[in-house]
């Protein structure tokens, strides 16, 4: 197996993909946001409108983040899990664990996101 994202360059690509998608959601730029979605997500949500509706309904803190910062990264499956601390529009704190997979063209795309309320932190 190739050496996984312990390189600074790979970590930078992974955080840029997540930040890019969060920024695209804030701008309601469906094309850009969907562009960061890995094929597994595109199969489940075969068009931008369905993808955006899923995020809006299921992941409001991700859809409208006030701010975000990056926590730990770890190998998971054939890719990485990146922890992201998100403050939502109401000021509540969340932890989003993003799963990213490297594509044949070398890009890192988002294959999943698990969202948890951040314990012991209040606005």
HUHUSUL-V8825 format. One record per run of one state. SS is the DSSP state (H for helix, E for strand, - for the rest). FROM is the first residue (numbers start at 1). TO is the last residue. If there is no record, write none. Layout:
ss=SS from=FROM to=TO
ss=SS from=FROM to=TO
This chain:
ss=- from=1 to=7
ss=H from=8 to=26
ss=- from=27 to=29
ss=H from=30 to=35
ss=- from=36 to=36
ss=E from=37 to=37
ss=- from=38 to=38
ss=H from=39 to=44
ss=- from=45 to=47
ss=H from=48 to=58
ss=- from=59 to=59
ss=H from=60 to=63
ss=- from=64 to=64
ss=E from=65 to=76
ss=- from=77 to=78
ss=E from=79 to=88
ss=- from=89 to=92
ss=E from=93 to=102
ss=- from=103 to=107
ss=E from=108 to=117
ss=- from=118 to=123
